[in-house]
Amino acid sequence: MLIYSAIASVDGYIEDESGEFGWAMPSEEVHAFVNDLVRGVGTYLYGRRLYETMAFWESPEAEDEPVMADFARVWRAADKVVYSTTLAEPATPRTRIERSFDPDAVRATEGDAVVGGPTLAAHAFRAGLVGECHLLLVPYVTGGGKPALPRDQRLRLALRDERRFADGTVYLRYDVAGDGA
């Protein structure tokens, strides 16, 4: 199954108008929850920019704290597919570069996969590939920026799970039930 996962402000943005997302850093409790959510993921699908951000999990600094070290192990164990026309070579193991998004290739992916980043996810939503959305809403209002969900599509979502955290973050898991038309 293809899962779209995002950490967003309560007003629906993954980064503010300056491209900053430090406000989205998860607490230890939220981070441990995310670790458990993605533990079984076999493949991550990323655009170049998000991949370059996530490559941090290969660095020694990623193991500074136990919850971070746990996520680093999970992330390193998964395959990564990076969709980019400009990235020449991957900077991390278990990573391949694709020049364009191919829905049939994504359908052929074995096991659970996570698509990260709203731009790439929009392609997957349009192709009808996304089966679930996992949204972590952070108690922060950016007032604008990059939207977490596609602005040019209607989607019908069915709430399947929710959880509240001590820091005010809320987790919502939705099945994608259709195009919302």
Steps between C-alpha positions, in 0.01 A plus 500: 500500500616854430474733800533878490652622823553861604565716803306823458394812684137513609434735209624232262858586402815286509723807496446870540535766230877516564540125452558446872361200687684504834164548671410146385776321693323220685519447874657176620152351549390591146830387352471157667144469365618585147780244534242231573278618213776467240680198641350270232546735203707343226536797265497880526416709194647852510558804288857633496454768765337276760752224428788740563339594833441136597856396410586637846392159635819347357722732707652422841304797646181306429591270787541768769188390689336155526176599324702652215729198476193277477360702208841503332509118509148478358574753225831339405334157466250624238551557129479857374384614155578863419320672215729767363614636167801671657645260759788311339576237763336392824680601818369206702500120470188312385405797283426533131421803287201512263467786253119495485206369701372171355172386662544145371842470662355624829216248475764226461672599827483213746381560856404828658650815354487860621487794264645809661455858396184656364628562146584136436193387696279706267613278210422189704158634604416586136597147393274352771792332675471637854303269730559678832595843631687531830494860615667636812361846573729717710347775719653778295352740244735599216258734324612366162766295330506165322168318542508144634220380272442563129311822432375389158328176599196391693544196719250315715671381816369259764641545851640169630712599799599799709726574793581804711843567645607696808666770286169571321585311181211298356540191281230424244493190278264504207414250229476667161142417406476671162534819303239696693308599188 
